């Protein structure tokens, strides 16, 4: 019986991984094609012993390597399954493939597999890493590799696709158990990604897929990438890491998972942003003097004046909306943005704690976690001083209004997201006795001011992205 599909596998020094993958697909009795990029270990011998058809081709990037594989192997089956050597097929997915018949899938051109990713032996279950769907099975002759990508690789098919939610491919690169390998690998990837993004800024590279939030998994990724490219560099890695840790519950992945999310979601993205600026800043690039020639005295005066106005206005407003000698009921009941901010922060913290499996409630000023205790959120907990400093600096600095607004809103969101994270951790772990020894307000303020200073430095020194288009 002629099989309905063949396997194509990319390899380079994969003696650790290839036997594992081949063992997971052996019982499917499907043709195996291996494109190697110059392995120096016994990868080729392992492939030959498995009866695989082997070609070799120098590696430039993953999309081009897959493009070569799809165009140069003599595939006889209507479908191909494209796998990396560090992946393997689970028994559940193997069973689905064993029952696969082409005639049952005439209406589709591709099938997404659900992936489980492992780092240092641990399944990364949260932070947006599961479920995670990859288009791995495509109709041969119709599906192709997207060459508009430089680092991320994906396949595209013209027709409809299906999604297999049960049954998985497992992905674990054992070489990455040595962190030096992971860093070297992602340093190389950051070069590819930085070059790609600069080309997109210059309108030299476009997306092949139609970006849509409610489309296929890859179309949704294209939409998110469009959003990513609009965010200010150096701020977006922090936003992304915070989003993965809090809203996508990456913190639940434990110590190893948090290390992974930090490296992949923050460190790697920050390195890419640094390299983008290095590519943009060349002898031929000249910054618009209107936005770079800053009068230190004028800026310092504007910043100080605005900071004092905003800072003391918050204190004054808090005073007149709190019961006392100068209490104004109308302001307190109708325009009390300070009370609204506190309510919002407590509501978000309560919701996160409930998501984590705890029982938490709040009354607008206090947060109570069953079995853990309570915290009281006072004026000094709201970060209004931090936001006053940040807002005054950004508004006073001579940059384009659009840049200011994007950076200002993003920064305030990051500050308050970290504040919510602080409330969650305090509600779970803080001892009131410890407050006599360590003031968590001071610790938090120091950390946030350091983050603000670093962000402001990069924001000030980075070039206007629009100038790149004229280069």
Secondary structure as UniProt FT lines:
FT   STRAND          5..11
FT   TURN            15..17
FT   HELIX           18..25
FT   HELIX           26..28
FT   STRAND          32..36
FT   HELIX           43..49
FT   TURN            50..51
FT   STRAND          53..56
FT   HELIX           62..72
FT   STRAND          79..84
FT   TURN            85..86
FT   STRAND          87..89
FT   HELIX           91..98
FT   HELIX           102..105
FT   TURN            106..107
FT   STRAND          110..119
FT   TURN            120..121
FT   STRAND          122..123
FT   TURN            127..128
FT   STRAND          133..139
FT   TURN            140..142
FT   STRAND          144..145
FT   TURN            147..148
FT   STRAND          155..156
FT   STRAND          161..172
FT   HELIX           174..177
FT   HELIX           179..201
FT   TURN            202..203
FT   TURN            213..214
FT   HELIX           217..230
FT   TURN            233..235
FT   HELIX           236..242
FT   HELIX           243..247
FT   HELIX           250..253
FT   HELIX           254..262
FT   HELIX           263..267
FT   HELIX           268..280
FT   TURN            283..284
FT   HELIX           289..292
FT   HELIX           296..320
FT   TURN            325..326
FT   HELIX           329..334
FT   HELIX           337..355
FT   TURN            356..357
FT   STRAND          360..362
FT   STRAND          366..369
FT   TURN            370..372
FT   STRAND          373..376
FT   HELIX           379..381
FT   HELIX           384..396
FT   HELIX           401..429
FT   HELIX           432..436
FT   HELIX           440..461
FT   HELIX           465..470
//
